Structures are given as structure tokens and as C-alpha cells.
Amino acid sequence: MPLGRRRNRIDRSLRERGVPPEPQVREREEAATSGPWDVADVPDDGVARVDLGALRVPAVSGMELRVDVNAQQQVVGASLRSGESLLQLSVFAAPRAGGLWDDVRAELARGASGQGGSLREVDGPFGRELAGTVLVPGPAQPGQSGPSAPVRRPARFLGVDGPRWFLRGMLTGPAAASPEGSAALEAAFRAVVVVRGTLPMPVRDQLPLTLPPQAAEQVARQQAARKAGGPATGRAPGQAPGQAPGQAPGQAPAPGAAG
């Protein structure tokens, strides 16, 4: 006899004897947080944030907020620059049970090792993170026609599992090498708000990012000028959470970002 029918028969027998069935209550696991925030839990902290769709990024004095845009004018990431340090942000769909960060850490460490970098797990202000070095494209030299030689840079990968979303941050530059230099960008990461939305999405797909109208017009002008001067190359959309960010085809400052 199928298990479901047998269970129903037992429940009916209990009801006939006047014994109410035990309520099936699944306790929701909740963890206290001080950020990053889900849009349903963001406090009234007075922080000004730039609305990029699935991400609301704090507009911090002294930091430059830029968005990574591909050739189709799709936003594929956002970054905050503070001096010579950079915090790159990406957000992905996650299962209801959460827990992507454990798998993503292992994937990032393997990927960095295979490309000549080195990442190790350490404890950080947001829990377990990765710290070490990665290889990134070097700066283009005047008159250079081919790709730049990769250079080794210090890097930290931060990860936060939220309700049906996963937020990843990549710190490079001096902020990745010293706790003193990372405080401002860590605070900015903590102030990020994620807007997951209600639409179903495959796990690990990037959540849709958008440009405010003013920035979208500026990007369109930049891409028109770039197209007239020659094609640009860079990262394709759909980057996986376990794939390190690379160079994007276009960048535009977002309105409200401090220079």
C-alpha cells in the first residue's frame, strides 16, 4: 500500500477518536545580520543607494561606482573603486535552502590555481572567504595591438548567501592585502541591498541588473563612439558565480556615485 495512503488512514483514525493531528510546522531558520541586506530586511539607515535593479549599491563619498556593460548594453556587474582598490559585485539566483558559497569557494580556488594564482580559505568579517592572489589582464601599453600580459594581484573573495540569492564580492588592490585598507570597501559591501524578485530563475544565473535612464543614455553614447573607433573586447554576459571576473567591454559611471 502506498505510504501516502497509509498515512492518510492513520490521520483519519486519529480524528475519529477525537485526537487532533499534530501541526506540521517547519521552523524558518533565521540568522542575524548587519548586512549585506535583502530588500525585505534593509534597515532605515539613511544610506543613499544607486538602484541597479537586483542590486542597490551605496553611493559613498570618495568612491567611484561604475557598471560593467556588454556590447548589447546589458549590465553584467558593478564595481566600487576607492583609490587603487576595487570591489567588484555580482549577484546570482540561489536555491531556497541557500548554501552556494561553500561550493563556489572551492570552484574559485581551483580556477585560480589552474590559472597560476593561489587562493586559500580564511575567516573574515563575513564568515569564510578566500584570500591570496589572482592573475588579471595587465594595463594596455601605448601602441599595443595584442592582449596585455597578465599580472599577479592580491585578491579576496567575499560571499554571502541570502534568501534565494548569492552575493559575491571580489576585492583587488591594496584593500585585498591589508585589513586597514579594506575597511571602507568592506563597509560598502555590508551596505549593499539585493532585490531578488519573485520570478523563478535557474540556480546560479545572474540576477538582472539595469541602468538608471541617465546612465543608460551615457553608455549608449560611449558605445557609439567606441564602435566608430573600433570593436571592444571583454567579458561575455552570464558569468558563473565560481568564475573570477574579468575585463568588461564597457564601463559607465552610475549617477549619484562620488568621484
N, C-alpha and C positions, 0 to 999 in steps of 0.2 A: 504494500500500500504506500502511495507517495507520502513523503514526510509532511508536506503541506496539509494534506487532508487529515492526517492523524493529529496534527497539532490543532486544527480547527475543531475536531471532535472532542479533544481534551478540554479546550476552552469552552465549548458549548456545555459540556458536562459540569464544569465548574459553575457556570452561570445558572444552570438548572438547580444546583444545590445552594444558590444564593451567595456563592463566593465570587466576589468581583475579580476579574483578571488584573494582574499586576501591570501598572502602566509601563509602556516601553519608552522610557525617556533616555535619550542619548545626550550626555553632558557635553557641552561645547567647550573645547579646550581653548582657553584664552590666556595670553601672556601679556604682561605689562610691557609697554614700550614707550620710549621717549623719541621715537622717530627712527627711520622714515615712516610716513603715515599712509594709511588707507584713507580715501576721501571720506569714508563714513566715520572716521575716528579723529580727524585732524582737529587740534585744539584751536581756540580763538586766540592765536598768539600774535596777531598783528603783523605777521611776516608778509611782505609783498611777494607774490609769485607770478611767474610768466606761465600762461596756460598754453601747453603744447599738446593738448588732447589727453593722452594717457598719462602724461607727466605734467606736474605743476612744479616748476623749478624756482627756487628762491632767487630773487634779484638782490644780490649782495653788493654793497658799495665796495669798490676796489676790485671786483671780479668781472670778467667778461663772459657773458653767456653766448654761446654760438650753437647753431644747429647744423648737423650733417645732412646734406640733401643730395639725392642721387640725380641722374640725368632726367628722370621722369618727374622731378620736383617732389618726390616723396621724402619725407623726413625719416631718416634711419637711425638717428641718435642725437644726443645733445651733450654738450661739454661746458664745464666752467673752468676758466683759466685764472689763476692767481699768480702773477709774476711768471716764473718759469715752470710752474707746476700746473698740471691739468687733471681734471676729474671728468672722465667720460661716463655717461649714463646710458643704460639700456634696460628695457623692461619687457618681460615676457609673460605669456599665459602659463599658468601652473595648475596642477590638479587641485581639487578641493582639499585633499589631505595635505597638500604642501610638500615641502621637503626636497625641492630641486637642488638646493645649494650643495648638499652633500655630493651628489653626482657631478654637478658642474665643476666643483673644486678639483675632483680627480681628472676630469677631462681637460681642464685648463692646465694643470700641472703636466700631464702627458704631452699636450700640444706644445707647451713652452719648451720642454725637454727635447722634443723632436726637431725644434727649430733653432736649437743652440742656446736657449735660455734656461733658467733654473728657478723654480718656484717651490716653496715649502709651506706647510701649514703652520700657522701660529695663532695665538689668541689675540684678538683686537677689541676695539671698543664696540663692535657689532657682533661679537662672537668669533667663531673660527673664520680665518681669512687666509689668503695666500700672499706671500711676500718673497721678493727675490729680484730677478732680472728677466727682461724680455728683449727680443730683437725687434726693432721698428725701423721703417724706412728713414734713411738719413736725409738731411736737408739738401735740396737741389742746389747745384752749383751753377753760376752764370755760364751760359752756353752749353749746358749739359743736355744731351739728347736722350740718353738711356736712363734706366732706373737708378736711383741713388743706392749706394752700398748701405746695407743695414748697420745700425749702431746698437750697442747694448745700453739699456737704460734701466734704472731701478723702477720697480713696479709693485703695486699692491692691488689685489682684487678683493673687493668687499661684496658681500652678498646678503640679501635679506629676503626671506620667504614671507609673503603676505597672504591674505585671503584670495586665493585663485590667481596670484601674481607673484613674480620673482623679479626683484630689482638687483641689478649688478652695477657696481662702480669700479672703474679702473683708475687708479692714481699713478701718475708718472711724474718724473722730475724730482726736485728736492723734497717735495711733500711725501714721496714714497720712500725716502731714505732716512728721514728724521722725524720723530714724534713732534718736535717743536714746529716744524714746517708744515705739518699736516693738519693742525688744529682747525684752521679756518675752513678748509675744504671738507673735513670731517663734519663740522657743524653744518655746512651747506648740504651735505649728503643726508644728514639727520633731518633736515627741514623739507626734503623732497616729499611730495604728495603723489600717490599713484591713484589713477582713476581707471579701475578695471573695466567698468561697464558690465552690462548684463548679457551681451551676445556670447553664444558658445564659440570657443576658439580651440584649435588643436594645441595641446600642451607643447610648450617651447616656441610657439610662434610669437614674433614680436607684436606687442600691443601697438595699435595705430597711433602714430604721432602726427600732429598737424602744426602748421604755422599760423600765427596770427595774421590777419589780412595785410597789415603794413609790411611785415617781414616777407610774406609770400610775393608781394609786388617787387620788393627789393631783390629777392632771389631770382625772379623771372628776368629782371634787367641784367643781373650778373651773368646768368646763364646765356642770355642772348649775346652779351659782349664776349663771353668765353667761346661760344660757338663760332662767332665771327673770326676769332683769333686762332681756333684750332680745338680739337676734341680734348676733353679731360678724361683722365682715367682714375679709377679708385675702387672703393669697396662697393660690392653689389648689395642690394637690399636682402633682407631675410637672414641676417647673421644669426647664427645659433648662440645660445647662452654660453656654451662651452668653447666658443671661438673668440680669440682675442681681437679687439677692434683694430682696424687699420686706417688707412687714409681714405677720406671720403671725397667724392668728386667735387662737391661744392660746400662752402660754409657761409652762413649769413648770421650777422648779429641779430639777436632777438630784441624786440623793443622792450624797454624797461631794464635792460642789462646795463650795469655800470661799467664804464671803460677804465 
